[in-house]
Amino acid sequence: MAEQEIRERLWQWRRAHPQATFDEIDAEVARQYAAEEAAMVGALSVGGPETATGERAAVVCPQCQAPMQRRGQRTRQALSRRGEAVPLTRDYYVCPACGAGLFPPG
């Protein structure tokens, strides 16, 4: 969402709340921007490591260093620094050597 869209939504909110106090306006501005920041964090977090050719880099088990196998995707909820819930859907890997599971950070 672009900055202009947030501003338009905020002006719409302001028209719908003509008696809003300074603190209420401040809280709504913070809420709108926090939601956008959380969406951006989520979008940036679902990309994975890639090689120079654009292919995904091999995922190695952090416990035994064996190559891991992709086992579909999983979704987890993370909290942004501002406390916004950010759904993250990424590949999930399992190590065939030791059985460890991994939801890579990026």
TIBAZA-860311 format. One line per 8 residues: number of its first residue (from 0); their letters; for each residue x, y, z of N, C-alpha, C. Coordinates in nm, 2 decimals, always signed. Layout:
NUM = A = X Y Z X Y Z X Y Z; ... $
This chain:
0 = MAEQEIRE = +0.08 -0.12 +0.00 +0.00 +0.00 +0.00 +0.09 +0.12 +0.00; +0.05 +0.22 -0.08 +0.14 +0.34 -0.09 +0.10 +0.44 +0.02; +0.20 +0.52 +0.05 +0.18 +0.63 +0.14 +0.05 +0.71 +0.12; +0.03 +0.74 -0.01 -0.09 +0.82 -0.04 -0.22 +0.74 +0.00; -0.22 +0.61 -0.01 -0.34 +0.54 +0.03 -0.36 +0.54 +0.18; -0.26 +0.54 +0.26 -0.27 +0.55 +0.40 -0.32 +0.69 +0.44; -0.27 +0.79 +0.37 -0.31 +0.93 +0.40 -0.46 +0.94 +0.37; -0.51 +0.89 +0.26 -0.65 +0.89 +0.22 -0.73 +0.82 +0.32 $
8 = RLWQWRRA = -0.69 +0.70 +0.37 -0.77 +0.63 +0.47 -0.77 +0.71 +0.60; -0.66 +0.78 +0.63 -0.66 +0.86 +0.76 -0.76 +0.98 +0.74; -0.76 +1.04 +0.63 -0.85 +1.15 +0.61 -1.00 +1.10 +0.61; -1.02 +0.99 +0.56 -1.16 +0.93 +0.57 -1.20 +0.90 +0.71; -1.10 +0.85 +0.79 -1.13 +0.82 +0.93 -1.15 +0.95 +1.00; -1.07 +1.05 +0.97 -1.09 +1.18 +1.04 -1.23 +1.24 +1.01; -1.27 +1.23 +0.89 -1.41 +1.29 +0.85 -1.52 +1.21 +0.93; -1.49 +1.08 +0.94 -1.59 +0.99 +1.02 -1.58 +1.02 +1.17 $
16 = HPQATFDE = -1.48 +1.08 +1.22 -1.46 +1.10 +1.36 -1.43 +1.25 +1.38; -1.52 +1.34 +1.36 -1.49 +1.48 +1.37 -1.46 +1.53 +1.51; -1.50 +1.46 +1.61 -1.48 +1.50 +1.75 -1.36 +1.43 +1.81; -1.28 +1.36 +1.73 -1.17 +1.28 +1.78 -1.07 +1.38 +1.85; -1.02 +1.33 +1.96 -0.91 +1.41 +2.04 -0.78 +1.39 +1.97; -0.69 +1.47 +2.01 -0.55 +1.46 +1.96 -0.49 +1.32 +1.99; -0.52 +1.26 +2.11 -0.47 +1.13 +2.14 -0.53 +1.02 +2.05; -0.66 +1.04 +2.02 -0.73 +0.94 +1.94 -0.67 +0.95 +1.79 $
24 = IDAEVARQ = -0.65 +1.07 +1.75 -0.59 +1.08 +1.61 -0.45 +1.02 +1.61; -0.37 +1.05 +1.71 -0.24 +1.00 +1.72 -0.24 +0.84 +1.72; -0.33 +0.79 +1.80 -0.34 +0.64 +1.80 -0.39 +0.58 +1.67; -0.48 +0.65 +1.60 -0.52 +0.59 +1.47 -0.41 +0.60 +1.36; -0.33 +0.71 +1.36 -0.22 +0.72 +1.27 -0.12 +0.61 +1.30; -0.09 +0.59 +1.43 +0.01 +0.48 +1.47 -0.05 +0.35 +1.42; -0.18 +0.32 +1.44 -0.24 +0.19 +1.41 -0.23 +0.17 +1.26; -0.26 +0.27 +1.18 -0.26 +0.25 +1.03 -0.12 +0.23 +0.98 $
32 = YAAEEAAM = -0.02 +0.30 +1.03 +0.12 +0.28 +0.99 +0.18 +0.15 +1.04; +0.14 +0.11 +1.16 +0.19 -0.02 +1.22 +0.14 -0.13 +1.13; +0.01 -0.13 +1.09 -0.04 -0.23 +1.00 +0.03 -0.24 +0.87; +0.07 -0.13 +0.81 +0.14 -0.12 +0.69 +0.28 -0.18 +0.71; +0.35 -0.14 +0.82 +0.48 -0.19 +0.85 +0.48 -0.34 +0.87; +0.38 -0.39 +0.94 +0.37 -0.53 +0.96 +0.35 -0.61 +0.83; +0.27 -0.55 +0.74 +0.25 -0.61 +0.60 +0.39 -0.61 +0.53; +0.46 -0.51 +0.54 +0.59 -0.50 +0.47 +0.69 -0.60 +0.53 $
40 = VGALSVGG = +0.69 -0.61 +0.66 +0.78 -0.70 +0.72 +0.75 -0.85 +0.68; +0.62 -0.88 +0.67 +0.58 -1.01 +0.63 +0.62 -1.04 +0.49; +0.60 -0.94 +0.40 +0.63 -0.96 +0.26 +0.78 -0.98 +0.24; +0.86 -0.90 +0.31 +1.01 -0.91 +0.30 +1.06 -1.04 +0.36; +0.99 -1.10 +0.46 +1.03 -1.21 +0.53 +1.01 -1.35 +0.46; +0.92 -1.35 +0.37 +0.89 -1.48 +0.30 +0.98 -1.51 +0.19; +1.07 -1.42 +0.15 +1.16 -1.46 +0.04 +1.27 -1.54 +0.10; +1.33 -1.63 +0.02 +1.43 -1.72 +0.07 +1.57 -1.68 +0.02 $
48 = PETATGER = +1.67 -1.75 +0.07 +1.81 -1.73 +0.02 +1.82 -1.78 -0.12; +1.88 -1.70 -0.21 +1.89 -1.74 -0.35 +2.04 -1.74 -0.38; +2.08 -1.82 -0.48 +2.21 -1.82 -0.53 +2.22 -1.71 -0.64; +2.34 -1.69 -0.69 +2.36 -1.59 -0.79 +2.28 -1.62 -0.92; +2.24 -1.74 -0.95 +2.16 -1.78 -1.06 +2.02 -1.76 -1.04; +1.98 -1.72 -0.92 +1.84 -1.70 -0.89 +1.77 -1.82 -0.83; +1.84 -1.93 -0.82 +1.79 -2.06 -0.76 +1.80 -2.05 -0.61; +1.71 -2.12 -0.54 +1.72 -2.13 -0.40 +1.84 -2.20 -0.35 $
56 = AAVVCPQC = +1.90 -2.14 -0.25 +2.02 -2.20 -0.19 +1.98 -2.33 -0.12; +2.07 -2.42 -0.11 +2.04 -2.55 -0.03 +2.03 -2.51 +0.12; +1.94 -2.58 +0.18 +1.91 -2.56 +0.32 +1.99 -2.67 +0.40; +2.07 -2.63 +0.49 +2.15 -2.73 +0.57 +2.10 -2.74 +0.71; +2.09 -2.86 +0.76 +2.05 -2.88 +0.90 +2.14 -2.80 +1.00; +2.09 -2.72 +1.08 +2.17 -2.65 +1.18 +2.23 -2.74 +1.29; +2.17 -2.86 +1.30 +2.22 -2.96 +1.41 +2.33 -3.05 +1.36; +2.31 -3.11 +1.24 +2.41 -3.21 +1.19 +2.47 -3.17 +1.05 $
64 = QAPMQRRG = +2.43 -3.06 +1.00 +2.49 -3.01 +0.87 +2.45 -3.09 +0.75; +2.36 -3.18 +0.76 +2.31 -3.26 +0.64 +2.22 -3.17 +0.55; +2.21 -3.20 +0.42 +2.11 -3.12 +0.34 +1.97 -3.16 +0.38; +1.89 -3.06 +0.39 +1.75 -3.08 +0.43 +1.66 -3.10 +0.31; +1.54 -3.16 +0.33 +1.44 -3.18 +0.23 +1.32 -3.09 +0.25; +1.27 -3.03 +0.15 +1.15 -2.94 +0.16 +1.03 -3.03 +0.18; +0.94 -2.99 +0.28 +0.82 -3.07 +0.31 +0.70 -2.97 +0.31; +0.68 -2.91 +0.20 +0.57 -2.82 +0.19 +0.59 -2.68 +0.25 $
72 = QRTRQALS = +0.48 -2.62 +0.28 +0.48 -2.48 +0.34 +0.41 -2.49 +0.47; +0.45 -2.40 +0.56 +0.38 -2.38 +0.69 +0.36 -2.23 +0.71; +0.26 -2.20 +0.79 +0.24 -2.06 +0.83 +0.25 -2.05 +0.98; +0.32 -1.94 +1.02 +0.34 -1.91 +1.16 +0.31 -1.76 +1.17; +0.27 -1.73 +1.29 +0.24 -1.59 +1.33 +0.36 -1.53 +1.40; +0.41 -1.42 +1.36 +0.52 -1.35 +1.43 +0.47 -1.22 +1.47; +0.53 -1.16 +1.57 +0.49 -1.02 +1.61 +0.60 -0.92 +1.57; +0.55 -0.81 +1.51 +0.64 -0.71 +1.47 +0.69 -0.64 +1.60 $
80 = RRGEAVPL = +0.79 -0.55 +1.59 +0.84 -0.48 +1.70 +0.73 -0.39 +1.77; +0.63 -0.36 +1.69 +0.51 -0.28 +1.74 +0.40 -0.36 +1.79; +0.42 -0.49 +1.79 +0.31 -0.58 +1.84 +0.21 -0.62 +1.74; +0.23 -0.60 +1.61 +0.13 -0.64 +1.51 +0.16 -0.78 +1.47; +0.05 -0.86 +1.45 +0.06 -1.00 +1.41 +0.10 -1.00 +1.26; +0.20 -1.08 +1.23 +0.25 -1.09 +1.09 +0.24 -1.24 +1.05; +0.15 -1.28 +0.96 +0.15 -1.42 +0.92 +0.27 -1.44 +0.82; +0.35 -1.55 +0.84 +0.46 -1.58 +0.76 +0.44 -1.72 +0.70 $
88 = TRDYYVCP = +0.42 -1.73 +0.57 +0.41 -1.86 +0.50 +0.54 -1.89 +0.43; +0.61 -1.99 +0.47 +0.74 -2.02 +0.40 +0.75 -2.17 +0.39; +0.86 -2.21 +0.32 +0.89 -2.35 +0.31 +0.93 -2.41 +0.44; +0.89 -2.54 +0.46 +0.93 -2.61 +0.58 +1.02 -2.72 +0.54; +1.13 -2.74 +0.62 +1.23 -2.84 +0.58 +1.25 -2.95 +0.69; +1.28 -3.07 +0.66 +1.31 -3.18 +0.75 +1.44 -3.24 +0.71; +1.52 -3.27 +0.81 +1.65 -3.33 +0.79 +1.63 -3.48 +0.79; +1.67 -3.55 +0.68 +1.65 -3.69 +0.67 +1.75 -3.77 +0.76 $
96 = ACGAGLFP = +1.86 -3.70 +0.80 +1.96 -3.77 +0.88 +1.92 -3.77 +1.03; +1.88 -3.65 +1.08 +1.85 -3.65 +1.23 +1.70 -3.62 +1.26; +1.62 -3.59 +1.16 +1.48 -3.57 +1.18 +1.44 -3.43 +1.23; +1.54 -3.34 +1.24 +1.51 -3.20 +1.28 +1.42 -3.13 +1.18; +1.33 -3.04 +1.22 +1.25 -2.96 +1.13 +1.30 -2.82 +1.14; +1.28 -2.75 +1.03 +1.33 -2.61 +1.02 +1.23 -2.52 +0.94; +1.19 -2.41 +1.00 +1.11 -2.31 +0.93 +1.21 -2.19 +0.91; +1.28 -2.19 +0.80 +1.39 -2.09 +0.78 +1.35 -1.94 +0.81 $
104 = PG = +1.44 -1.86 +0.85 +1.40 -1.72 +0.88 +1.39 -1.63 +0.76; +1.43 -1.68 +0.65 +1.42 -1.59 +0.53 +1.43 -1.66 +0.41 $
